[in-house]
Amino acid sequence: MTGDRNDKTRGGRRNMRGVLVAALLGTAACTCRAADLGALRPSAEWLRTERLRGTLFHQPNIDPMPAMLTQPAIDGPVGDAVAVTLRGRHFLRLRRDAPGICSVRLRHVDSSEHFPQVSYALYSAGGEELQTGLVGRKGVRAVEIARPGEYVLLLNSGPASSNAVEVTVRDAHWAIDGGSHPEYLRSPMHHHFLRDLKLGGFNCAMVDVESLRQSFVTDRGLRAWAALVKQWTDYAAKVKLRTIIAIDLGGTSYEVEAFEGLPAGLYTEPKEDQPLAPCPLQRGYWEALVLRRGREAAKLAQDNPYVVGYAIDPEMYQCWSYGHYMLTGTCFCDHCLGGFLQSEGLGANVLQEKTTGKARYDWLVSQELQDEYFGWCAEQMTEIAAWCRDELHALDPDLLWCVYVLEIGNWFCEGLARGLSRPDLPVINFCEHTYYSVGYDREWLDKTHQRFRDWGANVLQGSALWDLHFAPTKPGFLAGHAYNLAVHDEGWWYWPGDRLYRDWGATHAYLGRPAYPEDYWQACAWANAEIETTLKQPRRAGPLAAAEVVPWKGKIRGGDIDGPPEIIRTQNEPPPMICVAAPGTLYFLVPERAGAFSLTCQARGVANAARVTVSDPTGQAAGSVAGELDASEEIRVEAARPGLWSVAVAEDGVAPLRGVGLRVEGIPALFGASPGSCLSVASKKPGLIGYWSLDEGEGVRAADTSQPPPCDGTVSQARWTEGRIGSALQFDGQRGAVTMPANWAYNNLKAFSLAAWVRLDALPTQGHGATLVNKGPESPVQHFWWWIGYPPDHSLILELGNESHRWGRSLGSGPQPWEPGRWYHLATTFRSEGGQSTAVFYRDGAKVGEGTLDEPFHSGTYDLKLGTYGGLHWLNGALDEVRLWDRVLTDEEVRAEYARAR
């Protein structure tokens, strides 16, 4: 038979494996423990004295801070300062127009036992951090602002998110921002998350930078990539928090771009819909994907002692079938299988006879050689990993390596674990097995440690806990497992860290009790504090010594974790944007075009009640709710008259007022403490309200130059290209968007016009439209979608949605021919009045269609996006000169727009 096995040679090869491992790890290889905490070099001693207490988060992109779109709600003086008591995280907008000092007085009112301080951070209009501080129990702090301008004050984020503070602002207009907060969380303020982690007792943040919107293939791109990473590591040094920089092996389009020119792998299940991964056992792959960025990380570590590690996520989300920790990611190319055959003294005829990965793997199985092949792959991986380790240690010899899912234990994991570790410097495992309701399982941990020792690898077991599987509402779950994993094993990771800074309310209830973000923070702060105390007092028996078995098991399916509803149920409770913790009155401006609005009220938790009353500008009550309000209660106002409204919060008498959450929909959500000091959203004048020329040619900002105040867009995974006029943005049909944050100027429009220059690089296909402009999700809410439709018609379409239509209703131009590569000027006008909605469609200045629906619609209140609809239907082509008006253009005006750039 071709390539018959040679037992003598094969046995000799197996014996050589131990020699190779010893050579790579040194003389201590045979006795190396996983992890040998007693042999750590000084730079890694914290892993023994503090234990790993980390989190991993995945969204490091920083966008420019959106322009402050505020103005005084009413004319006149600011008036006397009025105090407001708030519980939890809040964003305050402050505007000081005159010279002189503005003072913000913060008084500690109430706090949790696990973090007894009020936290604050002051930012400029551009997102620059100006001041940070803490206010202890019964303390008072004055935050002074000396210069005129606009500012943001962040209160009680992170571990302070259960705490209450009394706020008094003097000599400035100000408001509590009760809207959604993504514009803050995507801005430079996002760095503050590291401060919150430090305050919450974490000692390491793993920053997953794979999704950074920056190519690293060219030298210029790599420098730009490193500069983006440095923003995070510089802030980490400022707050004295260790960081590990994490990358993927094919998780984003930029990482796939780095595949170009590399030798392709040969896999058992090639996928036509996924980029083909390179061969993982050739050094060019590791140079392009790992070392190119790793050297930049090591350089950062040279100058910054808080950059302590570099991590690899092998899950390859763009081509996940080729994850090398799986059989489908094991390569059987000529380089790999040919090298193995040569090492075994076997003939190479099989390389010509078997030409697919599946056929070659089946041949190995038929010859009972698959285990030997995987062993050979592990040896090759060990050599490559040791080379990568030495390359980075030449720049920073103390840099730790971290790898996800080493516990899976195939040849790839074994080779990385051996090659990346040293006797005095372990490789850290980000273990995912533990986060599926497993946690602190002594028997499983002992088996895993033994396996790592059997490999001859020095692995520090970092066990991850997934917050959805480990409830914070009972001490023995999240806090108990975290404590035991650190005190009685080697450390823990919270995952996903992104949920610690996002607005997400309560997604699940455990044993009948909903779990809120502040509950997770309290559990983490408690666990980390107990870990510190016990490590200093080893004989101590703390309150978290018992980790309870989690009674729900399995993966999440469709948002649900497997389990009976009395054990775990889906909650999907939206978060309140404001939480008032003492009686008082807030004021808010209802602008023109508002129509109806709603205020949702919730006084959650036991022994907590409130009375909430909404009044119109005349003082007439428009609605009220009262009681314990454990479930949300809505006050809905129809045909709201414009002007300054108020919402009064009072005690109800049923129970004390601890805090009532408020969430407003349908109007700008800025709430002031007094009529004179209240801020409102600044508005554009009627006419052209949005103009994105897309002439920047580089960067992530798409400027709105229509009129002040601007509504700039953020570019994500779209590329700058030559446009119809100047530059334009090109989309590849698979990703990319420009996002303009929700702006009142664009909201609830019952008449508007859209225009843009458009080039299709490929025609839309069935189920994949070409989005031009979108506002709102594909949900039963007011939204619109301007797009070029499916074959065979390829119509220009304006799809409209409201509360009655999940999928929307469409108005279209009728069939249209398109020539790929050619620029077209497209325009659509819309008007809704008298219960009817009409759209008119234009191409190159000429009317090409018109339609009417017997139903009213408007533009809704969501973000405006270019190039995508709901994360799908990406444009395959380019956009340029995008314009939006708040009125219907005439035929003549549309022709003039076309002629402008003809």
N, C-alpha and C positions, 0 to 999 in steps of 0.2 A: 504494500500500500504506500502511496505517496507520503513522504514525510513521517515514516513510522517513528514512534517514540524511542528514545535511547535512554534506558533507565539509569545506566551508569553515569552518563553525562548529566542527566536531570538531577540525580541525587547530589552530584558534586555542586551543581548550581544552588541547590537548596542550602548546602553547608556554607557556601560563600555569602549567603544573605546576612548571617550573623557577623561576619567579618566586616561587611560593608557598613552595617549599623554602628558597630563599635568604632570604625574609622571616622564616621560622621559625628558621633556624639562624644568621642574621647574615651578615656579609660573608665569613666563612671557609667558608661552606657548600660552595662549589665545590671547595675544596682540602682539605676534611676527609678524613682518612684513617681507616681502620677497623683498629685503633684508633690514634689519634694519641697515642702515649705520650709524645712529646716536648712536647705542649702541655697536659698535665694541670695543673689547678689544685693548689695545695699539699695540700688535703684528700684528693686522690685520688692523690698521688704514690706511695703504697704499691703501687699497681697496676703501677708501673714498677720501683720499687726492690726490692720483695719478690715481685712477681707474685702473681696470684690462686692461692691454695692452699686451696680450700674444700671443704666437704661440705654436702649437703642431707639433712635428716632430717624425717620426716613425723609423728611422734607426740609432740606437746608437752604432752599432758594430764598434769596432776599430781594424783594422788589422795592422800587422807590416808594416812599410814603406818599399816599394820595394827597393831592392838594386839599388844604383845609377849606371846605365849602360852607363857611358859616357867616352869619351876620346877626346883629341884635334883633331879637324877635319884635320889639317895639321901639319906637323912638323915645328918647328921654334919658335921664340919669340912671345909673346902675341902682341906686337906692341902698338901703341898709342891708347888711349881710344877714342871711338866714341860714341856719344850720340844717343839715340833712344827715340822717344816720343810715348808712348802707352796710349790708352784709355781703361778703364775698367779693369776687373780682369785679371791678368796674373800670371803665375808661372814661375819664373826664376831659372834656375839651374846654380850654381856657383861652380867652382873647383879651389882650390888654392893648388898647389903642393909644392911650396917653402916657407920657413919661411918668415915672414914679414907681414905687414898689407895690406890687400886688402880693398879698399874703394869703396862703392857704393853711388854715389851722386844722390839724388832724388830732383828734382825741380818741385814745383807745377806749372802747366801750365794752367789748366782750370778745373772748377768744377761746379756742379749743385748748384742751390740756396738753396736746401733743405739739402745738406750735403757738405759744402764748403771746405773739407779737403781731402788730399791724405792719405791713410792708408797703412801700411806695417807691415809685420811680418816675421822674419828670423827664419829658422829652420835648425837643424842639419840633417845629412844624415839619422838619425834614427827617425826623426820627433819631436825631442825635441824643444820646443819653446825657442828661445834664446833672441830675442828682439822684441818689438812691438812699434809702434809710429804713430804719425800723423804729417802731414806737412800742415800748413795753407796756405791761399792765399798768393801768391808771395813769399812763403817760400822756403828754401833749407835745406835739412838734409843729413848728411853723415852717412851712416851705415858702421861701420868698422868691419872687420873680422880679428882676430889676429892669428888664428891657421890654419895650412894647413888642408885640408879636402874638403869634398863636402857639399854643402848647398842648401837650397831652399829658395827663397825670394818670398813671396806672396804679390802682389800689388793690391790695390783698390778692395778688395772684399766687399760684402755686400752693405751698403748705399753709399760707394764710387765708385760703379761700373759704374757710368757715368763719372767719372773724368779722367783727363789726367795728366800724369807725364812724365817728361824727365829723362831718366835713363842713367847714365854714370858709367861704371865699370872700375876700374884701377887695373892692376897687377893681373889679374885672367882670366882664360878661363870661358866663360859663354854663355848661350843661353836662348832664350825664348822658353818654352815648348809649341809648338803648337799642341800637340796631345790631345787626350781625357784625362780628368783629374780624373777619378774615383779612381786611385791609391792614389792620394792625399786626396780625399774626404772620403776614407775608412781608412786612416792612422790616427795617433795621431793629424795630422793637422785638422781633422774634429772638434775637440774641439773648434777651433777658430770661428766656427759658433756662439757660444755664445757671443763672443766679438762683432761680427757683429750685433747681435740682440741688444746688449746693446747700441752700437753706433747708431743704427737705432731707438732708443727711446722705444724699448720694455722693459717692466719691469718684465716679467715672461716668462720662457720657460718650457713648459710641455714636458718632455722627456719620450717618450713611450718606456719602456724597456722590453716589452713583448717578443720582437724578439731577445733579447740577446742570443748568442749561448752558453748558460750555464744552465744546469739543477740545480734546487734548492731543489730537494726532499731530498737529504741527507744533513747532517750538513756541510760536506766538500763542497758540491756543493753550498749550501747557502752562505757560506763564500766567495767562488769564485764569485758568483753572486753579492754579496754586494760590493766586490772589484771593479768589473766592473762599477757598478753604481757610486761608489765613485770617479772614474776618472772624470766623468761628474760633479759631485757636487763640487769637489775640484776646477775644472776650473771655474765653475760658481762663486764660492767665490772669485777667483782671479780677475774676471772682475766685481764682485758685481752685479750679475744678479740672481734674485730669480728663483728657480726651483721647479717644482712639478714632482714627480716620478709617472708614470702611468703604470698600469698593466692591463691584461685582465683576464677574467674568463674562458678562453678556446681558446685563440687565436693562440697558437703555440703548437707544439708537446710536449714541456717541460711542458706547463700548463696542457695538456691532461694527461701527465704522472702523474701529481699530483692527477688525478681523482682516481687512482688505489686504490681499497679497500673501496671507499666511497659508501654509499647507493645510488643506481641508482634511477633516476627520472622516472616517468611514464607520457608520453607526448601524445598529441593528434595526432601527425604526426611523429612517429619514423622513422629515416632514416638509412637504412642499410649502406650507404656510409659515415656516419659521426659517430664519437665516441659518445656514449650515455652520456649525461650530468648527473651529480649527482642531487639529490634532493636539490633545493636551500634553503630549509627552515630547514636544519639541520646544526648545528654549525660546524660539521667536515669539511663541504665544505668550509666554510669561514675561518676556521683555516688553511686549506691546501693551498687554493688559494690566500687568501687576507692577513691574519694576519701573516703568516710565513714570507712573504717578507715585509709586512708593518712594523713589528717591526724593521727590519733592516733599513728601511727608517727613522723611528722615531729615531733610534740611530744616524744615520747620522745627523739628524736635531738637536740633542742635542749638537753636536760639531760644527755645521755649520749653522749660522743664515740665510744663503741663501737657505737652504732647507726648504720650507715653506708649502709643501703639499704632499698629496698622493692621487692618482686618480684611478678610476675604469672605464675601458671600458667594457661594458657588451655585446659587439657584438659577441664574441665567434667565431672567424673566422674559426677555425678548425671544429666547429660543430654549425654553425650559426643558424640552424633551432631552436636551443634550447635557443636562446637569451631570457632572462627572461622578457624583456620589451615587448615581443610579446605573443599572446595567445599560439602559438606553444611552447613557453618556460615556460608556466605555468604548474606546476607539479600537478598530481592527484594521487600520490602514497598513500599507506595506511597511512603513517605518516601525509601527508597533508590533504587528504580528511577525513581520520579517525579522525584527530584532530578537524577538522571543525565540523563533525557530532557530536562528543562528546560535543563540546562547544554549539551546538544548541539543545542538548538533543534529537538527532535523533538516531535511531537504525543504527547499522553498517552492517546490512545484505547486503547492496548494495556493500560492498567491495568484497564479495564473488560472488555476481551475476554479477557485472560489473568488468571485469578484464583488460580492455584497457583504456588508457587515453581518447580516443574519446568517448567510451561508458559512462564513468563516467561524462565527460563534458556534453554530451547530456542529461544524467539523471538530472544534476543540472539545465539545461535549462528547461527541462520538468517540474521540480518542482518550477521554477522561483526562484531558489536559487543562480544563478550564481553571482549576484551582492554581495550577502551576503558572498559568498565564497571568492570573490576577496577582500572584506573588511577584512575578517579574515586573508587572506594571507598578506595584507598590515600591519595588526597589528603584525603578527609574524615577518615580515620583519623589522618593526620598532624596535622590541625588539632585533633582531639579529644585526641590524645596530648600535643601541646604545651600545651594548656589544662590537662590533668591535671598535667603536669610543673610548670607555672608555679604552680598552686594549692599544691602541696606545697613548692616552692622558696620561696614566700612565707613559709613557716614555717621551713624549713631549706634554704638555697640550695645546700648541699653534698650533699644526699641523692642517692645513686646510685639509678638504676632498673635493674632486672634483669627480663628476660622469658625464659621457657622457649621453646625450639625456634624461635628466629628464623631458623635456617638453612632451615626449610621454605620460606620466601621468598614466600608469597602476599601479596595486598594488605594483609592484616591485619598480617603480620610487617613488611612494608616500612613501613607507616604508623607502627607503634609505634616501629620503630628510628629513623626520621627524627624523629618528634615528641618522643620522650622524651630524646634525646641532645642535648648541646651540644658545641661545638667543644672545650671543655676538660673535659667531663664525659661520658664515654661511657655508653651503655646496655650492661649486661653481658648476654651471651647464656649461658643454660644450655643447652648444645648436647647433644642426645640422639643425634644421628647417630653421634657418635664412640664412644658407649658400647657399640654393637653390634660389638665386636671390631675397630673401626676405629682408634681412638686417634690416635696421632701419624702422620698421613698428610699429608706436605708438599704433595703435589699438590692434594689435596682442600681443605686449609686455605687454600692460595693462591687457589683459585677462590672459596672462600667469602669471604675478605677482599675480593677484587675485586668480588664482588656487593654487599657492604655499601658499598663505596666508590661503586659505580655508583648506589646509592640516594641518595647524599649523606648517609649516616648514619655516625655515629661509634660503632661497635660494638666492644666488647672481647669477643673470642672466648674464652669459658670452656668448654673441652671436657670433657665428663663421661666418666668411666670407670666402667662397671658392674662391680662386683667379680666377678660370676659369669662375666663374659667375659674378665676380665684377672686371671690367676692370680698369686698372690704368691710362688709356689714357684720361679720362675725370674727372675733380675734383669731380663731384657729385657722382661718382660711388664708387670705393674702398675707396678713402680717405674720401669722404663725409660721407659714411655710418659708417666707423670706428670712425670718429670724433663724430658723433651724438650718436652712441651706447655708447661711453664712457662719453661724456659730459651730455647727456640727459637721459641716462639709467645707466647701471652699469659696462659696459666694453665690450671688444671685443677680439676675437681670430682670428689670421690669420691661415688659413689652406689650403693645407698642408704645413707646414714649410719646409719640405724637398725640395720643389721647389725653395726655396730661396738660396740654395747653389749648386744645381745641374746645369749641362750644359743642357739647353733644348731649347735655341733659342726662337722662337715664335710659339706657338701651335694654336692660334686663332687670328683673326682680328676682332675688334669691331668697328662698324660704319665706316668700311673701313680702320681702322688704326691697324696694328699689335701691339701686346703687348709683350714687351721683359722683361727679368728678371730685368734689371736695372730700367724699368718703375715701376715695382711692389715695388722695394726698395724705389724709390723716393716717391711713393704714401704713403707707410708706414711711412717713416721718416717725411714726411710733416704732415700726420694725427697725429702722436704721438707728434710732436712738437707743433702743434696747440692745442691739448688736454691739454698739460702742461700749455701753455700760458693762455688758457681760464679758467682753474681751478684756476689759480692765480688771474685772473681778471674776475669774474663771469658775469659782465654786458657787457662784450666785445662781439661784433658780428664779428666773424672771417670769413675768405674767404671760409670756408667749412661748413658754417651753414646750407646749403641746401643739403640734400641727395636726389638725383634724383631716380625716379623709374627705375629700370633696365628693359630695353625693351625686354629681352630674358628670357624665363622661361623654366622650366622643367629640368629633369636630363640629364646627358650626355649619349648618346647612340652611341656606336661604335666610340667614339672620338668626336662626334658632339653634340653641345647643340642645342636644338630645337629653330629654328628661321630662318627667311628668310636670304639669303646670304648678302643682303645689310645691315642687322642689325648685323649678326654674321656669320663668315665663318671660316672653318678650314684653318689654315695657314701652319702648319707643316714645318716650316723654321728652318733648323739646325743652331746651333750657330757658329759664327766665333771663332776660337781658338786664334787668334791674331788680334788686332786692332791697326793699325799704324795711328798716329794722326799728323804726320808732314812728309815732304819729307825726304827720306833717302833710304839706301840700306841695305838689310839683306842678309845673306849668309847661305847656307845649303848644306849638303853633300848628294849626291846621291850615295848609295853604290852599290856594285856588286849585281846582281840578281834583281835589281829594275825594269827593264823593263819600263813600262809606269807609269807616275804619273800625277796628276791634281792639280791645284791650283784654288780654287773658291774665287772670289772677290766680295765684296758687300760694297758699300758706302751708307748705308741706311739713310733715313731721308731727309728732304728738305734742299736745299742749301748746298749740300755736294757732291763733285765730286773728282775723282782721275784718274791718269793714272798708270797702273801697268804693268811692263815689266819683263818677266822671261828670263834670259840669261844663256847659257851653260858655261862650264869651260873655253872656249876660248873667252868669251865675246860676242858670237854671240846670237842675240835675238832669242828666241824659241817661243815666243808668247806674245801678249799684249792685254789689254782691256783698255778702257777709257770712261769717261763720268760720269753721275750722278750715274749709277750702283745701282739704288734702288733695282732692282732685281739682283739675283746672276748671275755672268758671270764666265765662266770656261775657264781657259787656260789649255789645255791638251797637254802633251808631250809624244810622242811614242818613244820607243827604246832609252830611256834616257841614255846617256853615263855616266859612273861613274866619280865622281869628285866633286869639289866645284862649285855649281851654285849660282846664285844671283837673287833676286827679288827687283827691284827698284820701289819705290813709289814716284810719283811726282804729283804736282798740274796739273789739266787739263785745267784750264782757264775758264771752263763753270761756275764753282762755287768754293768757297773756299774748301780746304781739311779739313774736321773736323775729319774724321776717316774712314779708309777703312779696313774692316774685311777680313782676310785671313784664308782659311781652306785648308790644304793639305791632299791628299789621295795617298797611294801607296808607300810612302817613310817615313823614320823617320822624325818627325816634330820638329826638333831642329833648331832654327834660331839664328844666331849670328850677331853682329853689325859690325864685321870686319873679314877678312880672318884669321888673326892670333889669335884672341880671340875666334873664333867659336868652340863650342863643337859639337861632334857627338855621335851617339850611339856606345858603345863598342860592339865588336862582339866576338863570340866564334870561336875557330878554328874548321875546318871541322872534322867530326867524331861523337862521342857520344855528343849530344848537350843538352840532358835532361835525368836526372836519378833521379827519386823520389822513394827511397827505402821504404818510409812510415814506417820507424822504430822509429819514434818519440814516439809513444805510448800514447801521450797525447798532449793537446794544439790544436792550430788552424794553426800551421805552418807545411807545407810539404816541406822539404828542397830539393833543386836541388843540387846534389853533382857531377854532370857530369864534369864540368870544370868552371873556372871563365869566365865571371861574372855569378853568379847564377841567376836562375829564380825560386824563391820559390813560392809555392802555398799556398793559404789560404783555410782552411777546414771549411765548413759550413754544419751543421746538418748531418754529417756522424760520425760514432762512431769507436773508435779504438778497434781492436780485435786481436786475435792471427793470425799471417799470415803464409804464406808458408815459409818465412824466417823472423824471428823477428816478428814485428807487421805488421798490415795491416789496411785498412779502410773498414768498413762495411756500406753498403747503404741498406735502408729498402724498396726500390721500390716506395717510395712516396715523397722523398725529399733528399736533400744532394748534395754536389758538392765539388770538389777541383778546385780552379781557379788560373791559372797562367796568370798574365797580359800580354797583347800583347807584344811580344819581337821580334826584327828584326831577331834574329837567327832562329826563327821558321816560318818566313814569306816568302811567295812566293816560297816555296820549290817545285821544279819540280821533286824531288826524295827524298824519306824519307822511314824510316822503324820504325815500332812500335812493342813493345813487352811488355807483362805483364803476371803475374800470376793472374788467375781469378777463383773465386768460385761462382757458381750460387746457391743461396738458394732456388730459385723458377724459373721455366722456364718462358721466356717471353710469354705474352699473346697477342691476336690480338689487334693491336693499341698501344701496350706498349712494346717497345723494351728494350733491356738491353744495355745501353751505356757504352762503355769502355773509349774512348777518343773522344772528339769533339773539333773542331776549327771553330767557326763562326756560325751565325744564320741560321735558315731555311728560307732563303731569296735568291733572285737572285744576290748573290755575291759569290766570291770564298770561299769555305769552305769544310770541310770534317767531316765525322761522322763514327767512327769505332764502330761497335755494333754487337750484336747477335740478329738475326731477329725473326719475328713472326712465330707462328706455321703454317703449320706442319713441315716446313723445319728446322727452327732454325739455319739458315746459319750464318756463320761468314761473315760480310759484311763491305765493305768500300764504303760509299756513298759519292759522289763528287758533288759539286755545282759550278755554275758560273753565269754570268749575264744572261744566256739564260735559266736557270732552277731554278724555284722557289723551287721545291721539290728535286732536285738533281737526279743524275743517279747512279745506284748501280752496283758494282762488288762484287761477292760473292763466297763462297767456295762450294756451294751446300749443301744439307741436312747434318746435323751433329747431332749425339746423344749426350746428356748431362746427367750426373748423378748429381743431386743436392747434394751439400755438398762436392763434390770432387774438388780439385785444378787442373786446366789445365794451361799449358803454351801456350799462344796464341801469334802469330806474324803475321804481314802483311807488305809486302814491296810494294812500289809504285814508278812508274817512268812515266813521261810524256815527250815524245819527238817525233818529226816528225809528229805532229798532232794526236798522239795516246797516250792513258793512259792505263797502265797495272798494275794490282795488283796480288800478289801471297800470298796465305794464308797457314798458318802452325798451327798445333796443336800438342803439345808435341813433337816438333822437326821434325815432318813429314809434307811434303807438302800435303795439302788436297784440293787445288783448285787454279785456276788461271783464270783471265779474262781480256779482253781488250775492250776499248771503242775507237771509231774513233773520238776523240775529246780531246783537251788539257785541263788540269786542273792544279791547284797548291794549296798550303796550305792556301792561303789567308793571311789576316793581323789582325785577331781577337784574342781574348783571347783563351787560351788553357784550356779545362775543362775535368775533370775526373768524370765519374759517371752520367752525365746528358747531354741532348741535348735540348737546348732552353727552359730550365725549365720544361722539360718533359722527358719521356723515361728514368726514373731513373733506375739504376742497382738495382736488388734485389739480393745482394750477396756482395762479397768482392774483392778488388783489392790490389795487392802487386807488388813490384819490377817493376815499370813502366819505360820504357826506350824509347828514341826517338833519331834516327840518321838522319843526313842530306844526307844520301846515301842509296843505296839498298844493304842490306845484302845478302850474298850468302847462299845457302842451308847449307853449312858446318858451317857458322857463326851462323845461326839460331839454328842448332843442338847443337852447343857449348853453346849458351845461355840457352837452355833447360837443358843441362847437368850440368850447373853451380850450380843449386839448386835442382837437381833431388834427 
